Structures are given as C-alpha cells and as structure tokens.
C-alpha cells in the first residue's frame, strides 16, 4: 500500500492523505491550507491525484484545515461517500457553506484588484451553493463501531477529544488473504480534563501511526489557570474602560470560553461577589451561534461533568448576560456603544469575518485588550499581532497596536508535548513506525526526538507531497494482539513442558534404580520407547515455541 502526504506535512494546515491499496484509493481529510498568501495559494493548485478515481473519503473532524477543500474535491469529480461522525456532519453543514461564502467574498475583492491591473479574473475556490451541495456526500458513522467499507478496508472512529465530533481514525487494511495492516491516524488530538469533551481515547495497537504535532514543542499551562487569568484580564480591562476582544474559532474554543464564563457567572451569583463587574458578553459571529446550537444537539459527545450540569438544569453554554448578535447592524452597534464589553468573534486567526472590524476598532485603544485563545498560523493577521507587530493593515488601513495583547494557550484544544506522549504511551502494542505530521518543522522535530527517546519507536517526518510504500503484515488472524495472545499461550506451554521434565526426571531415576534390582527388561524397553516419544514431542514443541517467539520478536521489532 502507498500513503501520500498531500497536506499537513511539515505544515499544520491542508490535512490531506491519499491511501492506495491493491484495489482501493481513498482520502483521509481534504482540508484547506491556511496562513500566508503563498500558503493560501496552494488551495488553488490542482489536486495531485484524480478526484474521479477516489473511492471514498474519511474525515477526522470539521475544522476547515481538515474539511475545507471537500467542495473543491467534489467540483473536480469526486463521487464517493464521505465518512465522519454525526457531530462532524452537523458542524460541516454550517462550516463549509460559511467557508464558501468567505471564498466568494475574498475572490470578489481580489477580482476587483485584478480588474484594475488588467489581470484575468478568477473563480472562487468554491461557492456557498457548491459547499451546500457537497453535504449530501456525507455519511454519518457512530463512534466505536467497526465498519467494513469494502473487502479490503475496515474503519472505526474513536473520540479524539479535540472538538465536538472529532475522531481518531483506525483502519484495518487487508490487501491479500492472511495479511492485514492497521493504520491509525491521530487526527487532531485533544487534551485531558478539558471542559465539555471527553479525554482522547487510548488506542491499543497499530502497525503504523500518523500523529499530529501542532504543539509538539510546547507545554500548555493548566487550563484552570488560564480561565482565572481570562477573568482577571476582563476585570482589569473593564476597570480602565476598554473592551476585551477574543478572536476565537467558532467551534469548540468559543464554547469553551462560554463554558468557563458560565462557570464564573454561576459562582458569582452563588457568592454574591460584589467586586464582580457585570460585563456583557457578546458572541458576534453567526457561525459561532450556529455551532453552539449544534453542541446542544449532540450531548452524546459530552463528558460526564457537562452532562451532570445539564441534568441539574444549568445549560453550560448560556448565562444571563451572554448575548448572541445576529445582524450586521447589531455587530456594528458594538463598536458604537461606549460600554465595556467582552466580544467573542471569528475567525480565530483573524483572517476573515467580523473579528477584523473589532480589531480595527480596538487595536489602537490602549485601554482595550486582545486575548488570543487559539493557534495562530504563520502569516496570519493574528500571528502578526501576537508576535508584537506595532502597526498592522486591516481593510487597507494602517492600525497602531496599542491595546494589551494577551495569549492564553491553556485554552488550546490540541494536546501539547506531554499530552501527545501520554497518548502514544497508551499503545500496548507499539507501532513499528510513527509518521509525524500536522506541525511546523520545529514542533515535528522535537516531538520525533522525544518519541524515539522515550518510546523507542522509529519516527519519520514526511515531506509535503511525499509518497511512501508500506508493506502488508503477516498475521495469524486478526492482528497483532492475536500474535501476542498466541505468544502468551506458547509461554504457558513452555512452562508446562518444564514442569513435565521435572516430573519425569525422578521417575527415570527410580526406573534406573529398579533395573539394578532386576526389573523386567521388556517393561523397561517399553517405558524407554514411550519416554523417547515424549522427549521427541518435547523437542518438537520446543522448536515450535522458539520459532513462534522469533516470529513475534521480529514482528515487534520491524
Ligand atoms: Zn482541528
């Protein structure tokens, strides 16, 4: 089989892997490249495969850097099914059309420039309508169910704990009778003990693993610390009369922030904390509002704490001064009123959407605060502000950066270096090789080193566009765990043989003693023959054990 890394290789975005087996060609993810202009341009390059020849696709989660080129894939002739969890289908049903809308607007903006400079006009990557049409290819699948996609390929989704509906992908690939290879794609891995979602599922075994490494060279502060920090930033900013602008991904991060604020507001009401400033919180992103509704429709993805809150009637994604703005007018109004407020808006990396207006109105104000709560890709407006640029261009206008800039990594929904290592150490049967993907170069290198040192598993960092062949594995039946089970059986048999030997030895000695005192020679010969047969059996068994052991060791090593 062959794996080609057509996205998220030595880069975080554009997740797209092609797997070619003897009879099947399928994709894992078909995400958008996001970042600088040159990175964005990669979305317009033709696919490195023929979409018409792809049998189906498996989607890890709804984030645009994993799903964002699906409408383009379909536009270019893909006709297969797209398998993902139900919550992922729900989220894609709002995120892909939103992305189509952004594509249309940005293309129109670029075309105006092209018109002026006499360049040829260009089509958007895809339209909102095309994105809507792509939704009928989706096939929702439950977590934890093994599904035979065809004779060669079996699929199972496990909870990745990264965003609602996110999954780790397990694939069993049988290219010929008696040979099976298990591939595991971590997808984007979440963190333990985060609000709303369950912890990432620990996988037992894999022949080959592909692991994300977004924060492979970072350690996140505990999320409770950052939740407290956020409250103190809000209070301090309100005291000096500024606004708190939080650029946030519409899915998960925004809900995490709402969850933490709800927790704080609930505490406030309980404790009648007079110092607390009654600050309105606006969610100014129609996409975030829709995503929040989808969260409430998929409680089966929630962790126990969140379900318990719901049971006692506390909607964890709502509190009394939380307001969702809908119209553009309402959004504009936020920047006209002088009242201090929290504004949660998208896009998370400040590349599009209403957040750009809020930055334009608040970046220059030294009393305001901008709080980053998520990953900012190289080349994005968010990254430039976060890295301390003093002047940035928004809608063609130069804006001074005077506001306080904060970055709270504790809200990240990606596992950090320790989180990734915790998850990798969960494998009972180690993969023979780990491909490190979905990270910038430094992060991939650092986590690779760490994996090789601590887990003694070989790693490989694929190049963007690289294709690798993977050999099918000989298995007795049903995969590596089966081999291990048989090895254990053989070990037990070996012990039995040793026990038998220890029983026979005294018998033999006794017989010898008996011979000295004139035992029946025929009886003795019979016994000797029987003993020789048993010894032969023992030898055969020993040989079998050694062979099987070698096979097992070889499998574990290679
Ligand atoms: Zn993601």
Boltz pocket constraint, residues with backbone or C-beta under 6 A from the ligand:
constraints:
  - pocket:
      binder: B
      contacts: [[A, 61], [A, 63], [A, 162], [A, 188]]
      max_distance: 6.0
